[in-house]
């Protein structure tokens, strides 16, 4: 059995799901979720309120029991190696954000603890992951109208992530935010290649963006989904033909779920505020860093 610890918001949960799904398929074993992160008294993750959101999609997997989780005991490295050889329960702790193929070599009896932010952990099942990350709720109302509008344009999504990246000191010190110049430079880059591009802007702080981001190109703000249904914004991003993402796993998935091979995706060179963190494998090779 594969158990994955879920932590963080929707985008993080999707990365954690994807590696667990890949390992479960490879080993032909079931996989389950450790949801303890969302069941604490104050329900805080990195001091920001989060909740389990994967049930909005056509995802697989079940919720692990406490007994199933407890059989995976933290072991010293040498004992962990022995456990891996004999297929005993082994805890796999991610050591850095850089892709490491060794994590895909662990046994069918593993507990995964990390963020796993790289498509390289699941690239060989990418079509299955895209299918399972389709929302169960059918498009309707304002979202259906938004898709009609997006489909009528040479649409380029822009995601401006603020929220806890600004308000939470712990989160801000780790992530930081993309400045306005990043978005202006990205739009200019896109416009030179696609003169008829129409920018579709999404944000968790739409009023701030409306007051501060002033594109000189055709654009439309979309602000029809509350935080409780933010996955609807991710779906709308996926309908855009090209993308400008923030340093956010949420907009990373919004761009990645667009399966068009010729899409242009602009991503920030600086993914985390701390320069010593190796982020070289977070952004797919065919995306453009600015």
Secondary structure, DSSP 4 states (H G I P E B T S, - for coil): -EEEE--SSHHHHHHHHHHHHHHHHHHT--EEEE-GGGSSSS-EETTEE----GGGBT---EEPPHHHHHTS----HHHHHHHHHTT--EEEE---SS--GGGGGS-SSEEEES----GGGTGGGHHHHHHHTSBSSPP-HHHHHHHHHHHTTEEEEEEE--THHHH-HHHHHHH----HHHHHHHHHHHHHH-TTEEEEEEESSHHHHHHH---SS-EEE-----GGGHHHHHHHHHHSSEEE--S-HHHHHHHHT---TT--EEE-S--SS-TTS--TTTS-TTSEE-
